[in-house]
Amino acid sequence: MSSLIQDNRPEAVLALADGTLFRGRSIGAPGRTIAEVVFNTSMTGYQEILTDPSYTGQIVNLTYPHIGNVGVNNEDTESGRIYAVGLVIETLSPIVSNFRAKETLSEYLTRSGVVGIAEVDNRLLTQIIRDRGAQAACILTAANGTLTDEELNAAVEAAKSYTGMVGQDLAQVVTTKAPYEWTEGTWQIDNDTGATSYTKPELPFHIVAYDFGVKQNILRLLVNQGLRVTVLPAKTSFEDAMKYSPDGFFFSNGPGDPEPCTYAIETAKKILKSGIPFFGICLGHQILGLAVGGKTVKMKTGHHGANHPVIDVKTKHVYITSQNHGFAVDASTLPANVRVTHESLFDGTLQGMELTDAPAFSFQGHPEASPGPQDISPLFERFGQMVRTYAESKAAR
């Protein structure tokens, strides 16, 4: 395995639309990327973060200063490829120290064609994002090793060309092209041999999961509840989904603005009328909010990290959660048949809700963690129980 630090790495720059420049060194593929740059406060889990489809169209700035020390392996992924379009870090680890590692972070980025930059003051970048909101940005690597004035100016102009995340329906970009079944539960590593084993629980019940950018650990935790999962493309109609005779509906996480996902909003409305249990996470939560008549808003910085405190408004129990979203449901716009269940202790934004007249609930954060704490994972148990209750009542009819 090659060293992570190479003296001949070309220069790179992260340019913001206001002309701010962060000069550093390339740690990934050569070239240019233009996107919204957001910061993530997780201390671990860079591989899961990079492969989360919810980061489509975004450059991720990891605030933890030392990245790459555990390399990249075959298991810690949330999808089949990297979806973040760029990576910003402060310090790239000079060594890989993990028995599971198959390649370095730099090799992974390069092989995946993803642009990355290191040796920048990402604390200042984080402060800019915190104060001004998510920024339009461009990462550009030097064509001949050293950045020229022309390249620096071009990077700023490229950042200015970014049109923003509002109005972008990215769920259609990342969704599966065809339905497939998922029957694999969570996995464990044998510390002596390094072998991976997956749980294969009994699956007496069947649900359909709408893929708006689903993370694999979500599917694994659904299977752990005894649910055989059929994953469907984002634009699958309610009528076609019902051909699978589901005992429950799940709406996944995903990237982009929820409001243009009118096809999903209409499907959610029909699900609520059917009386079949519904569970939504992240984008799925936002779609539920829109389906009941609420509104969504673009957040200033979004929530990205694995240390976000969320309170259960009824029990006052506080959970530390994993978060990744740039839009939120405006709780003040929700109708009377929606009860707020969870709120963020960072900014008071809506984190969870349930309907009082239908078996439906949702959560804005990520109860599957990966990376992050598993405090709120019992939400999967709640959904599993709802599905079991529904299936048993259907069988008794």
N, C-alpha and C positions, 0 to 999 in steps of 0.2 A: 504494500500500500504506500503510495507516494506521500511525501510531506505535504502538510497543508499550507506551509509558508514557502513561497517561492519569490526570490528576489526579482525575477523577471516578469512578475505579473504586471500587466499594463495599468496605467492610471485609469481612473473612472471618476465620474462626477454625478452627484445627485443635484439636479437643478429644480428649484421651485418656480412657479409662474411669476412670483414677484421679483425674481432675479437673484434670490439667495442661492449660493453655491456651496456644496459640501464636496470637497475633493478627497478622493481616497484611492483604493486599489480594487481592481476587478477580482471577484472570487468565483465568478460563474462564466456563463457563455459570453462571447463578445457580441456587441451590438447595442441596441437601444430599446427601451421600453417606456411607455407613457401611460400613466394611470393616476389614481388617487392614492396617496400614501397615508397609511394609518399606523398607529403604534400598538404593539401588543406587549403586555406586562408580564407574560408567563416567564418563569425562570427555566422551565424545561419544556420539551415537546416540540422542538422546531420542525421535526419531520412530519408530525401530525398536522401542525399548523400549515405548512407548505402544501400538503396534499388535501386540505379541506376545500371542497369546491366552493364554499361560501366566500373564499378569498379571490374568486375570479374577478379580474379587472382591478386588482389592488396590489400595490407595493406594500410589503410588510416591513415595518421598522421594529425590530426586537429590542426592547429596552434593556434586557439583561446583558451585561457587558461582555460576557465570555461565551461564545457560541461555537458549536462544532466538536466539542470534546468527546462525544459518544459516537460520532460518525453517523452512518446511515445503515439500516438493516432492512430485511425483507418483511418484517411484521408491523413495524410502527408507522403504518400508512393508513389514511382514511379514504383513499380512493386509488385508482390505478396510475395516477400521475400527479405531478405538481400543478396546482391551479393558480397559486399566486404568481403574478407576472414579474415580480422583482423582490429582492431581499436586501435589507439594509441592516448592517450590524456594526458594532464598534470593533471588537477583537475576534479574529478567527483563531481557534485553538491550534497550536503548532503540532499537536499530536492527537491521535485517536486512541482512547483508552476504554474499550468495551469489547468483551468477547463475542458479542453478537454483530459487530460492525462488519459490513461487506465493502464499504467504500467511504471516502471522506465526503463531507458536505460540499466542498468545492467540486469534487468529481461528479457528485450527484447533480448539482446545478448545471454544470457544463454539459453532462450527458443529456439532461432534460431540456437544454436550450434556454435556460432561465438566467437572466442577467442579475448579478449581485454585486454589492459594493461593501467594502470593509474599511476600517481605519478612518471613520468619520466621527464627528462629535454628535452622536445620536441623542445625547441628553439635550443639546440645544434644539435638535430637530423635534424631539418630543415636546419640548416647551413651546415651540412654535405651533405645533398641531394643537396642543392643549389650549393655547391662548386664542388661536385664529380658526381652529377647526381643521378637518381633513383637507390636505393640500393637493392641488394638481402638481404633478412632478414628472420628471424624466430622469432615468438613469442612462448614461451614455458611457461606453468604454472607448478609450483612445484607439484610433485606427492603427497608429504606428507606435504605440507604447506610451507616448507622452501627449497630453492634451494640448491642443492648440487653442488660440483665442477664438478661431472660427468654430471649433467644436463646442466650446463653452457657450458661445452665443447661440449656436444651433440648439443646444440642450434647453436653454431658457425658452426659446421660441417654440420648441416642441412641447414643453410643459404648458405654455400658454394656449396651445391648441386643444388641450383636453377639455371635453364638454361637460364632464361631471357624471355622477352616478344616477341622479334623479331622472326618471323616465326610462331607464335601461331595464328591459326584461331579459335577465341573464339566465333565468331558470330554463328557458328553452335551449340555451346554448349548452348547458352542462347535463341535461337530463339524459337518461338512457334512451337509446333508439328503439329498443324492443323490450317487452316484458321478460322478466326472469324470476326464478325462485331463489330464495335465500333460506337455508336451513342450518347454517353454521352458527354455533354459539360462541361465547368468549373463549379465548385461548390462554394457555399457560406455557411457560418456558421451563424446561428441565435445566437447572443450574449446572448440573454435572456434564450433560451431553450437549446442551444448547438446542435440543430438539423441541419443536413446537407441537402442541396437541390442542385440539379444539373439542369443546363439549358438543355432544349430539343428543340433546334432550328429546323427550317425547313431544310431538307437536300435534295435539288433538284439536287445536283451533286454527283458523285460517284468517289472515287479514290481508288487505292490500295496502301497499305503501306507495304514495305518490312521490316520485323522485324529482325534487327541484334542485338537487345537489347533495344527495344524502351521504352522510358519513357512515362508514362500514360498522363502526362500533355501535351506532344506533340499531342497525339491523341485528347485530349479535345480541344486544340486550333485549330486543323484542323476542328473538328466538328463545332466550333464556326463560321467558315467561310462558313457554309452551306454544308459541305462535308461529305457525308456518307463514312465511312472508312471500307474497307475490309483489314484486316491484314493478310499477307501471310508469310509462312516460308521462311527463308533466301535463300534456294536453289530452290525456285519456278522458273520455266523457264518463259521466256518472253511470249512464246506461251500459257502457261497455265494461266498466268496473264491476257492476252488479252481476255480470255473467260469470264471475268467479265465485259467487255466493259468499261474500266475505262476512265474517263475524265482527269486523271492525275496520275502520279506516285510519290510516296514519298519513299526515302531511309532514314532509321533511324540512330540514334547513335548506338554505340555498342563497345564492348571491343576488345582488341587484335590488331594484325598487319593487316592492310588492304591488303597487297600484296598477301597473300595466298587465299584471297576471290575471286578466279578467276571466279567462277560461277556468282558472283554478278557483276563483271567487265564486263563479256560478256553480261549479261542482260542489264546493263546500256548502252552498245554500241548499242544494238538493240532499246532501248527506244529512244535514241537520233535520230536514223534514222527514227523512226516512226512519229516524229513531235508532240508527246503528251507531255504536260508540265511535267517537272521534277523538284523536289526540294529535296535536300539532306542536312542533318544535321550531323556534326561530322564524324563518320565513313562513312555515306552516302556522305558527301563532299569529303572525301578522295577517295572513290570508283569512284566518278565522275572524279576526277583528274587523276586517273589511266586509266579510260576508254577513255579519250581523248589523252592519250599518255604521261602523266606526271609521275613523280616519287614521292614516299613518303620517309620520313626519320624518324628515331627514334629520338625524342627530348631528350635533356640532362635531364631536369627535368619535361617536360610537362607543361601544363597549367591546374591548378586545383584550382578553387576559384570563387568567385562571385563579384570580384572587378577589372576585367581586362578591360582596356581601348582599344577600337577598333575604328579606323578612317575609315570613308567612303572616299576613295581616290578621288572621284569626287567632293563631296560637302564639304569635310573637316569637316563634322560633327563628333563629338566624342561620342561614346556610351560606357556606362559602362555595361559589359556583364558577364554572367556566363560561365565558361569554364571547360572542363574535357576531356583532350586528351593527349596522350603520343606520337602520331605520327603527322606529318604535311606534307602537299603537298609542294613540292619544286617549288616555283613560276617560277624559272628560267628554268624549264624543260617543261613548258606548251607551247602548240602551239599557233600560231597567232590568232586562232579563239576563244581564251579564254581571257576575260578581267578580270583583278583583280579588285574587288570592295571594299574589306575591308582588312586592315592590322592591326596587333597588334602593339600598341604603347609601349609594353614592350620589344619586341625583333624583330619587323618588319616581323614576320612570316605571311604567307598568312592566311587570315580569311574568305574571301568571293570571289566568282568568278561567272561569267556568261558566257554563250556561245553567240557569235555574230551571229551564223547561226542555232540556235535551241532554243526553249523555255525552257531553263534549267539554273538553278542557284543553288548555295549551300552556306552554311555558316558553318565554323568550330566550332564556339562556340555554345551556347545553347540559342536560342531566346525564348524558353519556360521558361527559368530561372528555378525556382523550385529546389533548392532555388536560389535567386538572383534577380537582377534588370530586369525590363521588357522593357528597352530602345529599344531593337532591335526586339521586338515582331511584329512590322509591316511587317516583312518578311512573316508572315503567311497571312496577307492581300494581299501581292503581289502575293503569290501563289494562293490564292483563286480567285483573279481577272484573273489570267492566265487560271485557270481551267474553269471559267465562260465563258471567251472569246472563248476558244477551244470548249466547249460544245455547245455554241450557233452557232458557225460556222459549227460544225458537224451536228446540227439539220437543218441548212439551206441548206445543200447539197442536 
